[in-house]
């Protein structure tokens, strides 16, 4: 009795995802001809699937590829593909777990630089998310005035097109080299707080002082009172909230124009 179509499709899918199948099973289910035998036809689909995923990761993470080189990058990517088969019709979300995979599989005795690949991928993923997020461009809002920091009860929020990250490396020179097609730059190992934001349809990387990072975290995507967020950032950073308000008086117009905050 012929094998049920659903069972045959399930077998083929499992074999493609794994990248291998027993020879006798392949010959029994796939017809060959003079140009390509059964195993060759199966390998065509299995190899094409994995090649497409590999190409997707190469396209999504050019800075990491520049840093470690094509061979090492493909080893990282192949490890991820083997552990995380695609489960979605869209390839956009496929690499979302790449940073976590690199973090989980990094060598325990690799030293501080062993954490670098995952950090680069986290930043590149944030940039990709920001590029696709709902931004502020269509709203046509004017930048917030400087005295916004002084208005009692004013609530600000982070647009969807903002991501905040705390990284163990200064990755800005590497990202710039990747964008310009330059040579790889080994990032300096130091705690770096950054915001990825989009304004005028352009994604930019913004270095943040600790107090500003804490304030933006307190504002959050849900929005918060400017002064209450300043008090929270003051407690986290050890700076008086009054000093933060004074700094925000100067920062808010530029931060608003850069797409980092909007009125809630």
N, C-alpha and C positions, 0 to 999 in steps of 0.2 A: 504494500500500500504506500503511495507517495507520501513523503513527509509533509505535514501541514505547513501552509505558507507562513503562519505566524512563528512556528518553531524554526523554520528555515531562516527567516529574517532575523530572529533572535540569535541564532548561531552565527550568522554572518556578522552581525553587529558586535557580538562579543569578540569574535576573532579579529575584527578590524581594530577594535579598541586596544586589545592586548597586543596586537601586531604579529600574532602567530596562531597557527592551528595545526592539528595533527594532519600529516600528509594523507592518510587514508580517508579522513573525514572530508578533506578538500576535494580529493579525486572523486569521492562518492557523490558530492553535491554540485560540483562545478564542471561544466563541459569544456574541454579544450579543443583546439583545432591545430592545423598545421602552422599557424603563425604564433600561437601562444597556448601553452598547456594550462591545465587547471591551476597548478601552483603559481604560475606566472600571472594568471588573471586575479587570483586572490591577492597576491603580493602587490599588484597594481593598485587595488583599492586600499589595502592596509597601509601601503607606503604613502599614497596620496593623502590619506587622512592625517597621518602624523606630520607629513611635510607641510600641510596647510596650517596645522596648529603651530608648528615651529616658525613658519613665516609670520604668523600673527604675533607671536612673542617677539620676534626680531623687530617687527615694525613698531610694537608698543613700547619697547625698552631700548631705544638706540643709545642712551647714555651708558647703560650698563654694558652693552656690547662694545662700545668704544673703550670703556675702561678695562675690561677683562680680555678682550679679543674675541674673534669669531668662534674659535674652537672651544674655549672655556664656556662662553655663553651658550653654545649649543649643548654642551654637557649639562649645564644648569637647566636649560629648557627641556631637554629630553627626560631628565629626572622628574621634572614637574609633569610633563605629559604622561609619563608612565604611572604616576601616582594620582593624577587628577584628569581622568577622561572628560571630554566635553559633554555637558549635560543640557546645553541650551542651543536653540537654533541660531542665536546670534553669537558671533565671536568676540563682540565688544567686551563682554563680561568674563571671557575665558581666563584672562590673566589676573583677575582680581585677587586670587589667592597666592600669586607667585611670591610675593614678599614673605608671607607667612611660611611658605614651603622652604624658602631659602634660609629663613631664621631657624626653622625646626631641623634642618639637615646640615647646618654649618658645623664644622669640626670643633669639638670642645676645646682643643688645644691650639686653635688657630690664631689666638691673640686678638687684639682690638680690631685689626683689619678684617677679621672673619665676619664681622657684623656689617661691613661696608656694602656688599651686594644687596642685602635686604633693604638697607637704608636708601640706596639709589632707586630701587624698584618702588618703594613707598612714595618717594617724591615724584617719580615719573607717572605713577598711577594717579596721584592727586592731580597732576597737571592734565591728564587725560579726562578725569572726571569733571574738572572745572571747565574744560573746553566744551563739554557737552551739556553742562548744567544750564538751568534757566537763569539767565543773568539779568543785568539791569539795563542793557542797551535799549530795549524797546520801551522802557518806561519813561524815558526822557526826563528824569529827575535832575534838577540842578544840584551841584555840590552843596553840602550843608555849610552854613556860615560858621565863622569862628566862634561866635557867641553861643552856638548850640550846646557847648559844654557847660554853659552857665545857666541854661534854662531849667528851672525846677520841673521835675516830672517828665522830661523828654525821654522817650524810649527809642533806642536804636537796636538794630539787629544785624546779623551777618546774612548777606544774600546767599542763595543756594550755590552761587559760583565762587565760594570761598572755602578753602581747606586750611586748617591750622596743623602744623606738625612740629614736634620736637625731635631733632635728629642728633646723632652722635658725630656728625661730620659736617663740614662746610662744603656743600655740594654745588654752590652757585657757579664756580669756575668750570666744573665738569659739565654742567648743563649748558653753559654758554658755549663751551668747546663743541659739544654735540650738535647744538643748533647751527653753528657756523662751519661745521665740517672740519674742525681743527684737530689737533693731537690730544690724546688723553691727558687729563690732569689728575694726579693722585690727590684726593681731597685731604684736607687737614682734619685730624681727629680732634674735635672739640664740640661741646654741646651747642647746638644752633637751633634757634626758634625761628620759624618762617611761616609766612602766609602765602598761599597760592591763590591769586584772585584774577578775575577777568574784567577788563574795562575797554570799551571801544573794540570789542571782539578780539582783543589780544590778551593772552595769558602771561602774567608776570609773576616773578618770585620776589617777595618782600622780606628782608631780614627784619626781625622784631627784637626790641629790647624786652627783657623778661616781664617788666611791669605792663607793657603793651600787650604781650601775648596773654597774660593773665586777664587783662581787661577785656580783650576780644573773646576769650573763653567765657567770661562772665556775661557778656552781652549775648553770645550764642545765637543760633538761628531762630530761637523763639522770641528773642528780644528782651531787653531789660532797661531799667532806669539808668541813665548815665552815671548819676552820683552813687547809686547802690552798687553798680558794677565797679566804680572806682574804689569804693570801700572794700569790696571783695578782693580786688587786685592789690590794694595796699596791704591787706593782711597777708596775701600770698607772697608778695615781693619784699615786704618789710619797709616800703616807702609810705610816707603819710599820704592819705587820700587827697588832701589839699594840693600837694605837689603834683599828684597825678592829674587833677582837674586843670591845673595851670598848664601842664604839658599837653593835655587834650585840647585845650583852647587853640594851640598852635597846630596840632596834628589833625584834627577832625576834617577841616576843609580838604586837605590833600588825601587823607584816607578815604573820604567820601568819593572824591574824584577818581581814585584808584579802584573803586568798586569794593572796598573792604567793609564799609558799613552803609546802611541806609536807615531812614526813619522807619520805625516799626508801625 
